[in-house]
Amino acid sequence: MDSWIYISGISLAFSMPGLLFSYYSVILFLSTFRYPKSLGDEPPLRGTPVVSILIATFNEKFVVANTLDALKSLDYPKDKLHVVVADDSSDETVDIIDRKLLELNNLGIHSVVSRRKGRAAFKSGALNQAAPLLKGDFVLLLDADSTVIPDVLKRGLNAASHDPRIGFVSFRVGHYNREQNLTTRLFALQQDQGDTVAKMGAYSIDAPYSFQGGFVLVSMMVLRQLGFWPNSSIVEDADLSCRIYCAGYRGVYLSDVRIFSEDPSSLEVWKKQAARVAQGWAAYAIANGRMILDCKKLSIWRRIVLFSQLVGPFQGLSWVVATFVSAFGLIIGLSAPSNSIFSSPTYIMIVTLPLVSFYASGIYALHIQKKLNPHNLVLLPLLSYTSSCMTTAIMVGFLSGVRGKTGTFFRTPKYGLSPPGDRQYHRDIQLDRIALVEGTLASVALAMSVIVLLDGVWALALTLGGFGALTLKSMDLSRNLRPKLKLCWAQTFDKNTGENEIGPK
């Protein structure tokens, strides 16, 4: 058999998962138009159940005060609220929480804090430590930077009341620092688009989806039934979502009820966050895939959807293999340019069609958010390319999860409304293993794109070139290398004087 057939077969095989995910996203987008716009607007509840509010914190001195202050304005009887803070902090956050909880107690909102020694099991461990303190019928799970709106509980409880199968109600993610810089604008748009497609669409066809831990109201009965959180997971929200569905419950998504949070302000942080999620999802899929696929309380197609979501980060690896194998085959002569799948109009059309849905869903998401304007529309092409520079981080995270590495819980830096001078609280993220892989793959991709372009396979050349250029740009090499270069200069030894030379700034 000719070598080009093997090359094309490998490329096609690794392209298929990404294509399947893309076309499932098209189905979800079309399903968003069936989403019930009046969801959560049912008649008021006859009673007002006790609701616990559980907040996990770790050295969040810039944001936790605003989060706790927002609870004071909740449109809900104060004697029916029970605030529990699972605090692992070791800095000024401890004093801030104690002061704010005292204020809440003085207002009639019963508030307590759970603290422990060490950070065993990271966030999941802190939540489990605090679990015995929870009371009532529902628990609102918040992150340290989650800012609630007054009617979030009433709307959430109303949505949960019309179906006994409902195990959780998730809310749309809001963005209080959306306009901080280009990265926050892009992240907010990606989140808006993801919420619109993956959650509105999934709810409309009763398909499973993963909620986010800081934006969800969960039934206490379901939490107790599931045994709360496993201590082995670094993606406790996805883990809990899967177990709720496998227990026979479902979720509700309220598109027009927001809980605001802070978006990552740099691509480095964004990539770290994406890698952690990919690693956690992959590890959970490997450990619990059989349980999900054998779950009798879900239909076969829902089991497949639930499992597929967890292995979704495989798309990063599949894209790298498909493009790099095709390029290597051309460069070393195993495949002629005319035989490359990237030279096939049919393949290019199949790959390109989901882009139409991508842009349409982005426009629709902006429309729903009432942010459809030229200022945001120009971000859509940038967002499609921004995903390219996330590919390597997601791939590394996915492979780490497949290998069974539990990793560490990467905590996204939160600055709130603090002045720029205070941002030394979180140091710059320096070059690490992911960055080294990124730099290597990006450099190879750029070199191959030039050769492939000379061979006339322009679609593959543009794909590789865009990936390489954007990945290198996203690494912000000048800022990351500058401190290291300064250190090298400072440590240069002058043999004549026996002193260290201090190089230029």
DASULFEN-V21483 format. One record per helix or strand. SS is the DSSP state (H for helix, E for strand). FROM is the first residue (numbers start at 1). TO is the last residue. Records with the same first field share a line. If there is no record, write none. Layout:
BEGIN
SS=FROM-TO ; FROM-TO
END
This chain:
BEGIN
H=3-34 ; 64-73 ; 78-80 ; 93-106 ; 122-131 ; 152-160 ; 182-204 ; 220-226 ; 236-246 ; 267-293 ; 300-310 ; 314-331 ; 337-339 ; 341-343 ; 345-368 ; 374-377 ; 379-402 ; 420-425 ; 433-454 ; 458-474 ; 477-490
E=51-57 ; 81-87 ; 110-115 ; 138-143 ; 147-147 ; 166-175 ; 215-219 ; 250-261 ; 492-494 ; 499-501
END
